Each structure stands twice: as C-alpha cells, then as structure tokens.
Amino acid sequence: MAIDAATVRKVARLARIAVPEERLDPMAKELSGIFQWIEQLAEVDTDGVEPMTSAVAATLPLREDVVTDGGNSGRVLSNAPKSVDGFYVVPKVVE
C-alpha cells in the first residue's frame, strides 16, 4: 500500500497533528515502508500456531477468596475528615 503526501496531510489534519510541509514526503515514504512490512507479515503461514498471550508460559498464583477483616466501618471512617450516618461526606463536584 503506497501512501502519498496528500494522505499524510489528511490523516495529520484528522489527528490534529501539525506536520510541516517539508516533512510530508519523507513521512509518506516511512509510512509506506511500514505498510509494506505489515503486508510482508501477512504472508507468514500461521496455520496450526496457537495464539500467545506471553512469550513465557506461566500461571498466576491464586489465593483463597475469603473475607479477612470486615465490619470495621467505625475504624475506617475515623480517617475521614467528615462522616454522617456511616458514610464519607465529600464536596459536591457535579451540579
């Protein structure tokens, strides 16, 4: 896929990126090279290859999902500058 200066100008305008006029042609060549590389990758035969999420096979350690320290709302609310009826009081930020 060949990219020209007009396409770079249009994409830069849509992305709200200031690209000087003298950089349009070099950038078009760079982007064309990137697209050629991507097209080259598309030619690789990947049939029978499982998708990977990591280069190293690893499992995450799991822990038991148990409640260990609940029911201490008084202690938690003691850190608040202001509380009412067991809730934090914060300034209103949305009208």
Residue pairs with C-beta under 8 A, 6 or more apart in sequence:
1 32
1 35
1 36
1 39
2 32
3 28
3 31
3 32
3 35
4 28
5 24
5 25
5 28
7 28
8 19
8 24
8 27
8 28
8 31
9 19
9 24
12 18
12 19
19 27
73 86
77 83
77 86
77 88
80 88
80 89
81 89
82 88
82 89
83 89
